Amino acid sequence: MELHQLDPAIARQRLAAGLRLRSGPFVVALRSDIPALSQQVLQQYAHHTVVDDDGFCDFHVHVTPPANLRRWWRPQARFLLDGDEPFTPLPLHHAFPMLEWGLNWCISTQAHQYVILHAAVLERGGRTVVMPAPSGSGKSTLCAALAHRGWRLLSDELALLGLNDGLLWPLTRPISLKNRSIGLIRDFAPDALIGTPVPDTIKGAVAHCAPPAAAVRAAQTPARPGWVVLPRYTPDAPALLSPLPKAQAVMELIDACFNYSIHRHQGFAALGRLVDSSDCHRFEYSQLDEAMAIFDRLAGTDADADAGADAEVAVEAEAEANEKTRAPPARAAGNAAP
């Protein structure tokens, strides 16, 4: 049963007592009686599977107000994992972002059956694009746009790479949007379900975009590598896809890896196989319409890779020409990325 199939009142009751949801390969037992957080969970996790209470659970998470005066005066929210509190409490209205950040921490620090990268992952035609990038690069904006333009979302924040099978495993959760990207995605993808923005977080205003239902329902289906793309938003820049040397791609992935120091040689080998199986690029953009066109051509190119990949040559030739001329491209109104 999916969460949205529960009566909302019953869903809130179960959440207050402990609601188990499947998220990709993990089961999370989530407990909270914070009304605003409950509303966000029902919205953002609407198509996630509700799991029976008697099964195994990977993480037991409780988001709750403190038991002291902070429950009423300047109210706060606490994040607890198995009864322990790894983080400083945050203002109560930050409860849902805190939950998302906390789940990222739980997975990245404990799920060492995978090589875990700070990267967005999407799939098209059975092949994934892995996009490692630091905060502020426009990764999540690009990820949200692609997820609503024919690419299957696997993850916005954490890429789960199988150590032995070399596959990318889905962790299909809400996409974190910040500041100007919130309004941009609302305009670009009117059908996107975006929660109420939460102001004044450590990252500015934050809102979460619910993952498409089809992507959540395919969250047990991994995909093989296809591309490694390093995105970067640059104001007023034309969309430019340029080759990235594979040795440099490996180093970029190592820098983005949360648990490289744990896997060491195995991790290096897994990342090397990922890069060997992928075409590697840098990607600079400012306009989402241009970015979608480039990614559509990239996916179409590699679908015909064994037949010669003429389209890929055209994409890279166009990118080189753009780099030389830097001629301002035609732009679609309202689609400038933050």
C-alpha positions as CSV (number, residue, x, y, z in Angstrom):
1,M,0.0,0.0,0.0
2,E,1.2,3.5,-0.8
3,L,1.0,6.2,1.8
4,H,-1.6,8.3,-0.1
5,Q,-3.9,5.3,0.0
6,L,-4.2,5.6,3.8
7,D,-6.8,7.9,5.2
8,P,-4.9,11.1,6.2
9,A,-6.1,11.0,9.8
10,I,-5.0,7.3,10.1
11,A,-1.7,8.2,8.4
12,R,-1.1,10.9,11.0
13,Q,-1.9,8.6,13.8
14,R,0.5,6.0,12.5
15,L,3.2,8.6,12.0
16,A,2.8,9.8,15.6
17,A,3.2,6.2,16.8
18,G,5.8,5.1,14.2
19,L,5.2,4.8,10.5
20,R,7.4,2.5,8.4
21,L,8.1,3.6,4.8
22,R,10.3,2.0,2.1
23,S,12.7,4.4,0.5
24,G,14.8,2.6,-2.2
25,P,16.6,-0.3,-0.6
26,F,15.9,1.0,3.0
27,V,13.0,0.9,5.4
28,V,12.7,3.9,7.7
29,A,10.6,3.8,10.9
30,L,9.6,7.5,11.2
31,R,7.9,8.9,14.2
32,S,6.7,12.5,14.7
33,D,3.7,14.3,16.1
34,I,4.7,17.7,14.6
35,P,1.7,18.7,12.5
36,A,3.7,20.7,9.8
37,L,6.1,17.8,9.4
38,S,3.3,15.3,9.2
39,Q,1.7,17.3,6.4
40,Q,5.0,17.4,4.5
41,V,5.6,13.7,4.8
42,L,2.1,12.9,3.5
43,Q,2.7,15.1,0.5
44,Q,6.3,14.4,-0.3
45,Y,6.2,10.6,0.4
46,A,2.7,10.0,-1.0
47,H,3.7,7.2,-3.4
48,H,6.2,5.5,-1.1
49,T,5.2,2.0,0.2
50,V,4.0,1.6,3.7
51,V,5.7,-1.4,5.3
52,D,4.3,-3.8,7.9
53,D,5.4,-3.0,11.5
54,D,6.8,-6.5,12.2
55,G,9.5,-6.4,9.5
56,F,13.2,-5.4,9.6
57,C,13.9,-1.7,9.7
58,D,17.1,0.0,8.8
59,F,16.6,3.3,10.6
60,H,14.4,4.3,13.6
61,V,14.0,8.1,13.3
62,H,12.1,10.3,15.7
63,V,11.6,14.1,15.0
64,T,10.1,15.7,18.1
65,P,10.0,18.9,20.1
66,P,12.1,19.1,23.3
67,A,10.5,18.1,26.6
68,N,11.6,21.4,28.2
69,L,10.5,25.0,27.7
70,R,11.7,25.0,24.1
71,R,8.5,23.0,23.3
72,W,6.6,26.3,23.6
73,W,9.1,29.2,23.8
74,R,11.0,29.6,20.5
75,P,10.0,26.0,19.8
76,Q,12.6,23.6,18.4
77,A,12.7,20.2,16.7
78,R,15.1,17.4,17.6
79,F,16.3,14.6,15.3
80,L,16.9,11.3,17.0
81,L,18.3,8.1,15.5
82,D,17.8,5.0,17.7
83,G,17.2,7.3,20.6
84,D,20.5,9.2,20.1
85,E,20.6,12.9,19.1
86,P,23.4,13.5,16.6
87,F,22.5,17.1,15.8
88,T,21.8,20.3,17.6
89,P,18.0,21.1,17.6
90,L,16.7,23.5,15.0
91,P,13.7,25.8,14.9
92,L,10.5,23.9,14.8
93,H,9.5,25.1,11.3
94,H,12.8,23.5,10.0
95,A,11.5,20.1,11.0
96,F,11.0,18.7,7.5
97,P,14.4,19.9,6.1
98,M,16.0,18.5,9.3
99,L,14.4,15.2,8.6
100,E,15.7,15.1,5.0
101,W,19.2,16.2,6.1
102,G,19.1,13.7,8.9
103,L,18.1,10.8,6.6
104,N,21.0,11.7,4.2
105,W,23.4,11.5,7.2
106,C,22.0,8.2,8.3
107,I,22.4,6.6,4.9
108,S,25.8,8.2,4.1
109,T,27.4,7.2,7.4
110,Q,25.9,3.7,7.7
111,A,25.0,2.1,4.4
112,H,28.4,0.9,3.5
113,Q,27.2,-1.9,1.3
114,Y,27.3,0.8,-1.4
115,V,29.8,3.3,-2.6
116,I,28.0,6.5,-1.7
117,L,28.5,9.7,-3.7
118,H,27.1,13.2,-3.2
119,A,25.5,13.2,-6.6
120,A,22.2,13.3,-8.4
121,V,21.3,10.3,-10.5
122,L,18.7,10.0,-13.3
123,E,18.1,7.3,-15.9
124,R,16.9,7.3,-19.5
125,G,16.9,4.3,-21.8
126,G,18.3,2.0,-19.2
127,R,21.4,4.2,-18.6
128,T,22.1,6.7,-15.8
129,V,23.7,10.1,-15.7
130,V,25.6,10.7,-12.4
131,M,26.0,14.4,-11.6
132,P,28.4,15.0,-8.7
133,A,28.6,18.6,-7.7
134,P,29.0,20.8,-4.6
135,S,26.1,22.9,-3.1
136,G,25.3,25.9,-5.2
137,S,26.3,24.3,-8.5
138,G,22.7,24.1,-9.8
139,K,22.7,20.3,-9.5
140,S,19.3,20.0,-7.8
141,T,17.7,22.5,-10.1
142,L,18.9,20.6,-13.1
143,C,17.9,17.3,-11.5
144,A,14.3,18.5,-10.8
145,A,14.0,19.8,-14.4
146,L,15.2,16.5,-15.9
147,A,12.9,14.5,-13.6
148,H,10.0,16.3,-15.2
149,R,11.2,16.0,-18.7
150,G,11.4,12.3,-19.3
151,W,14.3,11.2,-17.1
152,R,13.6,8.7,-14.3
153,L,14.8,10.1,-10.9
154,L,17.0,7.8,-8.9
155,S,18.3,10.3,-6.4
156,D,18.9,14.0,-5.9
157,E,21.5,13.8,-3.2
158,L,23.0,10.3,-2.8
159,A,24.2,8.1,-5.5
160,L,24.3,4.4,-4.4
161,L,26.8,2.5,-6.5
162,G,26.9,-1.3,-6.1
163,L,30.3,-2.5,-5.1
164,N,30.1,-5.7,-7.0
165,D,27.4,-5.3,-9.7
166,G,28.4,-1.7,-10.7
167,L,24.8,-0.6,-10.9
168,L,23.2,2.6,-9.6
169,W,20.5,1.8,-7.1
170,P,17.5,4.2,-6.6
171,L,17.0,6.2,-3.5
172,T,14.0,8.1,-4.8
173,R,13.2,10.8,-2.3
174,P,12.2,14.5,-2.4
175,I,14.4,16.9,-4.4
176,S,15.8,19.8,-2.3
177,L,15.3,23.2,-3.9
178,K,16.9,26.3,-2.6
179,N,16.1,30.0,-2.9
180,R,15.5,31.1,-6.6
181,S,15.4,27.6,-7.8
182,I,12.0,27.1,-6.0
183,G,10.2,29.6,-8.2
184,L,12.1,28.5,-11.3
185,I,11.0,24.9,-11.1
186,R,7.4,26.0,-10.3
187,D,7.4,27.9,-13.6
188,F,9.3,25.3,-15.6
189,A,7.3,22.3,-14.4
190,P,3.8,23.4,-13.3
191,D,2.9,19.8,-12.5
192,A,5.7,19.5,-10.0
193,L,4.5,19.1,-6.4
194,I,6.6,21.5,-4.4
195,G,6.1,22.0,-0.6
196,T,5.8,25.2,1.3
197,P,9.2,27.0,1.3
198,V,11.0,27.0,4.7
199,P,12.8,30.3,5.3
200,D,16.0,31.1,7.1
201,T,17.6,27.7,7.1
202,I,21.4,27.4,6.9
203,K,21.0,27.0,3.2
204,G,18.5,29.9,2.8
205,A,14.9,29.2,1.8
206,V,14.4,25.5,1.2
207,A,11.4,23.7,-0.4
208,H,11.2,20.1,-1.4
209,C,9.8,18.8,-4.7
210,A,8.0,15.4,-4.5
211,P,9.5,12.7,-6.7
212,P,7.3,11.7,-9.6
213,A,5.1,8.7,-8.8
214,A,6.5,6.5,-11.6
215,A,10.0,7.0,-10.3
216,V,9.0,6.0,-6.8
217,R,7.3,2.9,-8.1
218,A,10.4,1.9,-10.0
219,A,12.6,2.4,-6.9
220,Q,13.6,-1.3,-6.8
221,T,15.0,-1.2,-10.4
222,P,18.7,-0.2,-10.7
223,A,20.3,1.0,-13.9
224,R,23.7,0.7,-15.5
225,P,26.1,3.7,-15.8
226,G,25.9,5.8,-18.9
227,W,27.3,9.3,-18.3
228,V,29.2,11.2,-15.6
229,V,28.4,14.9,-16.0
230,L,29.7,17.7,-13.7
231,P,27.1,20.5,-13.9
232,R,27.8,24.1,-13.1
233,Y,25.3,27.0,-13.3
234,T,26.9,30.2,-14.7
235,P,24.8,33.3,-15.1
236,D,24.1,34.2,-18.7
237,A,26.2,31.3,-20.1
238,P,25.1,29.3,-23.1
239,A,24.6,25.6,-22.5
240,L,28.0,24.0,-23.1
241,L,28.8,20.3,-22.9
242,S,32.5,19.6,-23.0
243,P,34.6,16.4,-22.7
244,L,36.1,15.5,-19.3
245,P,39.2,13.3,-19.2
246,K,38.4,10.1,-17.5
247,A,41.3,10.3,-15.0
248,Q,39.9,13.6,-13.9
249,A,36.4,12.2,-13.7
250,V,37.6,9.5,-11.2
251,M,39.2,12.2,-9.0
252,E,36.0,14.2,-9.0
253,L,34.0,11.1,-8.0
254,I,36.5,10.4,-5.2
255,D,36.1,13.9,-3.9
256,A,32.3,13.4,-3.9
257,C,32.5,10.0,-2.2
258,F,31.3,9.9,1.5
259,N,32.8,6.5,2.3
260,Y,35.9,6.2,0.1
261,S,38.1,5.9,3.1
262,I,36.1,2.9,4.2
263,H,36.2,1.0,0.9
264,R,39.6,2.2,-0.2
265,H,40.9,-0.2,-3.0
266,Q,37.4,-1.7,-3.6
267,G,36.0,1.8,-3.8
268,F,38.6,3.0,-6.2
269,A,38.0,-0.1,-8.4
270,A,34.2,0.5,-8.3
271,L,34.6,4.2,-9.3
272,G,37.0,3.2,-12.0
273,R,34.5,0.8,-13.5
274,L,31.8,3.5,-13.3
275,V,34.0,5.9,-15.3
276,D,35.1,3.2,-17.8
277,S,31.4,2.5,-18.5
278,S,30.5,6.2,-18.9
279,D,31.0,9.1,-21.2
280,C,32.3,12.0,-19.1
281,H,31.6,15.6,-19.5
282,R,31.5,19.0,-17.9
283,F,28.3,20.9,-18.4
284,E,27.8,24.7,-18.0
285,Y,24.3,26.2,-18.2
286,S,22.1,29.1,-17.3
287,Q,18.8,28.2,-19.2
288,L,16.9,25.1,-18.4
289,D,15.3,24.8,-21.9
290,E,18.8,24.8,-23.4
291,A,20.0,22.2,-20.8
292,M,17.0,19.9,-21.6
293,A,17.9,20.0,-25.3
294,I,21.5,19.2,-24.7
295,F,20.6,16.2,-22.4
296,D,18.0,15.0,-24.9
297,R,20.7,14.9,-27.6
298,L,23.2,13.3,-25.2
299,A,20.8,10.5,-24.5
300,G,19.8,10.1,-28.1
301,T,23.5,10.1,-29.1
302,D,24.5,7.3,-26.8
303,A,21.5,5.2,-27.7
304,D,23.2,5.0,-31.1
305,A,26.7,4.8,-29.8
306,D,27.4,1.4,-31.3
307,A,26.3,2.7,-34.7
308,G,28.8,5.5,-34.8
309,A,27.4,8.2,-32.5
310,D,27.3,10.9,-35.1
311,A,25.0,13.0,-32.9
312,E,27.5,13.0,-30.1
313,V,30.1,14.4,-32.4
314,A,27.6,17.1,-33.3
315,V,26.9,17.9,-29.7
316,E,30.6,18.2,-28.9
317,A,31.3,20.2,-32.1
318,E,28.5,22.6,-31.2
319,A,29.9,22.9,-27.7
320,E,33.4,23.7,-29.0
321,A,31.9,26.3,-31.4
322,N,29.9,27.9,-28.5
323,E,33.1,28.0,-26.4
324,K,34.9,29.9,-29.1
325,T,32.2,32.3,-30.0
326,R,30.3,32.6,-26.7
327,A,27.5,34.0,-28.8
328,P,24.4,34.7,-26.6
329,P,21.7,32.0,-27.3
330,A,18.0,32.5,-27.7
331,R,16.4,32.1,-24.3
332,A,13.0,31.0,-23.1
333,A,11.5,33.6,-20.7
334,G,11.5,32.6,-17.1
335,N,13.9,29.7,-17.3
336,A,17.1,31.2,-16.0
337,A,18.5,28.9,-13.4
338,P,19.6,30.3,-10.0
